[in-house]
Amino acid sequence: MMKMHLIGACIADKVIGKLAVSLLAVSGVKEIYADVLSEYAIPVLEQNNIKFEYKTKVPFIINKEHTGMCPMENRFKDENDIAKIYKEVIKSK
C-alpha cells in the first residue's frame, strides 16, 4: 500500500527527473522547484497537478559518467503509471 508522507509538501532540489517526480507525486507533494528538470518529469507533474518551477529544462537526466541517460530515468521514461513505478522501486530495495 502506498503511504502519503509528504502530503502538501514543497520540495526543492538541484536535479529532478521522472523517477523522483513520480515518487514525490505518489507521496502527495504539491510543489517542486529544480535547478535542473527533465522533460520526462513534466507530464507527471502536470497530470498530478503539481506546481513546478525550474531554472533549466533538459531533455533527460545525464548519468554519472556523462555518457548518456541516467539508468533510472531510462528505465521508467515510457511508464505512465506512477503507482507501478513506486511499486517497482520499493520492491527492488
Secondary structure, DSSP 8 states (H G I E B T S, - for coil): ----TTTT-EEEEEEE-HHHHHHHHHTT--EEEEEEEETTHHHHHHHTT-EEEEEEEESS-B-TTSSSB-HHHHHHTT---HHHHHHHHHHT-
